[in-house]
Amino acid sequence: MIFSFLQDDMLCLTDPCRALVPNDKVFFEIDLKIKCDGGAVKDLSKGVVIFDWVRLPTGKETMTLCLHSMLSSVELSCAHVYRPVEATIVINILKGPCNLSRVAASTPGNFRDHIILYDNSSEAGRARTVLGDGESVPLTRRVVAVSLKHKLVLFLVGGDVLEHLVLTLGHSDEVLVRKMGCAEVEVRVAWTTVPVRKRPNMFKVVGNERLLL
């Protein structure tokens, strides 16, 4: 094998950049391959999993979907965001150098379901990049959705303990400037309400299924 994933490793996906609107079921098609010695390519995981928000456990907003195959077991953590707002994030380095290795986003008290926005760590297999004055962090995902009742938490991880930064942003926060080690970091957030399309209630939920009236 040219590369390998250890137990409990997370595969960082970069798309879609915006949340999906599950008026009905959402189908996720998984097609992961591995490259073996000699250049041969083999399937690691292949199949389809379905997210149906009516099957969320009572009082829960997240659901784990599993796809099992002979070579792997893949888990997808899906969240149904009620009354969502979108946060578009830009991170600039006003004063460097900044040895930023990872940026993650979550809601307060729910880091288990965090989303990776930027990963420049050695675990990701990349050469570490130090950002300087006037540079922006090349986020792989700039837009996240949170519930109207929740705040947004950003975790900026640097090279040592003095370069870690945790920011909690409410829906009125747009620009924050903080020190991160020897660097000065600017975080800009633009909030957008996700419009809700009102339509007549043509369905009735019975058990785990939704019936058309």
N, C-alpha and C positions, 0 to 999 in steps of 0.2 A: 504494500500500500504506500502511496505517496503521502497521504495524510490520513489522520484518524481522529475520531471523536471518542472521548472517554465517557464513562457513565455520568449522567446528569449534565453533560455539556449542552449548551444552547446554540442552536443554529440561528444566526441573525438574518432575518429576511428584510428586504428593503421596500417591497411593494405589497399592496397598493399604498400610496401616500395619503389617502384619505379613507375615512371610515366607510364601511359598507352599510347600506340601508336595508335591513332584513324585513321587507314587507311580507316575505314568505321565507322559505328555506334558502340557505346559502350553501352552495356546493364548493368544496375546496378540493382541487385535483392536485395530488402530490406525485412528483416524478423526480426522485433523487437518484443520482448515479455516482459511482466511485470509479476512479482510475487506478488500475492495478499495475504492478511491475510489468514492463514490456509495452505499456500503452493501452492494454485492453480495457474496455469500459463495460461495467456491469451494473445492473439495477440494484440500488440499495433499498429503495422504498417506492412503491408504485400503487396508486389506488385513489379512491374518492371517499371523503368524509363529509358529513352533512351537519350543519348547524341550524337548529330550529329553536327559536327563542321561547316557544311555548313549552319546551321541555326543560327549561331552567328550573332547578330545585326552588321550592318556595323560600323567598327571602334572599336568594342568591342572584348575583349579577354576572357570574362567570361560570363557564362550563369547560371541562377538558374533554377533547375529542381524541380518540386513539385510533391509529392505523397500524396493525400488526402484520408483519411479513416474516419470511424465513430469516432474513438478514438483519432486521431492525424492528424497533417499535418506536413510532413517532407520535408525540403528543402535541396537540394544538390547544392553546389556552385562548378561548373566545370570551369576549365580554359584551354584554348588551348594555349600552349606555342610554339611560333614560334622560329625556330632555337635554340633548347634548349641545355643547358649545365647542367650537374648534379654536385651538390655540396654534397660531403660526409663530414659530420660534426662530430667532436669529441670535447667534452668539458671536460677539466681536472681541478681539483682544486690543484694548486701548493702549496697553503698555506691557511689553513682554520682557523676557521670554516666558512662555507658558507651556509647560510640559503636560498637556492635556491628553489623557489616555482613553477616557470613556465618558459619555454623557448618557444618562438614563432618565426616564420620566415615569411617574406613577401618581397616584392619589395618596393623600396622607394616610399612613398606617397600612398601606397595601403594596409594599415594595415587592411582594411575591409575584405580583402580576405586572411588573415593570416592563417598559419598552426601551430597547436600546436605540438611541438616536445617533450615536457616534462611537466607534470602537477602533482605537489606534493602539490597543494594548498588544503586548507580546503574544498573548494567548490567541489573538486573532491572526497571527502569522504575518504581521506587517512590521516594517521598520518604524521605530518611534520617530515621530515628527514633532519638532518644537516650533510653536507658533510665535511670531514676533509682532511688533507694533503694527497696528492697522490691518492685521489679517483677520479673516473670519473663519470660524470652525466649519469645515465641510460636512454638515450633518447629512446623513443618508436618509433621514426622515425629518421633515420640518413641521409637519402638521400632526397634532394629536387631538383626540376628542375626549372630553371629560363631561361628567354630568353637571348640570347647572348648580346642583347643591354641593359640589365638591371643588376643592382647590387643586392646583397643579403643583407637584413637587418635582424639581429638577436636581439631579445628582451629578455634579461635575467632579471627576476623579482625576487626580494628577499623579505625579511620580512619587511623592512622599506624603506623610501625614499632614504637612502644612499646606498641601496643595489639594485638599478636598473641600468642596463647597456644596452646601445643601440650601436650596432656595424654595420657599413656599410662596406661590403666586396666587393672589385672588383675581377675580375677573376685572378688577379696576387697575391692576398693576400692568404697566406697559413697558417701563424701562427701569432696570436695576443695574447699578454699578457696584461691584464688590471686589475686594482684594482676594487674590488666590495665590498664596506664596508671595513671590516677588512681582507677580503680574497683576494687572488691573483688567477686570473682565466686565464687559457690558452685555446684558441679556435683554433683548427686546421681544415682546410678545404682543401680537395683534389678535384680539378676541373677535370671533364671528359667531353669531347665533345661527344654528342650523334650522332652517324653516321646516315646519311640520305641515305636511299636506293632509288636510282634513278630508275624509271621505266617509260615506255612509258605512255603518257597521254591518257588513254582510256575512260575518263569520261568528261562529260560536265555538268556544274551546270546550271539548269534552275529553277529559282525561289528558292524554298526550297528543291528541289530534285536534286539528282545526277544521270545522265543518262549514260548508257554504250553505247559508240559509236560503 
